[in-house]
Amino acid sequence: MRQTSMANCEHSGFHSGVGILARDVGAIRFVLVCDVCGEEVREVSVEDYALGRDPSGDHPARRRAA
């Protein structure tokens, strides 16, 4: 994905799907971006999402077997 500023881009070429984590609202936004200029051209879906991380660090997968 290119991140250039092209004020005259018509977004008529190819587009790519991108997932963007919106931590402030606890969601992932799935959008289409123009492959030429990188501008977001359409929102496809928004899904609830919270990072599955235990801030205490006491995740069962990280515990050692005794």
Secondary structure, DSSP 8 states (H G I E B T S, - for coil): ------TT----S-EEEEEEEETTTTEEEEEEEETTT--EEEEEEEEE------TTS--GGGS---
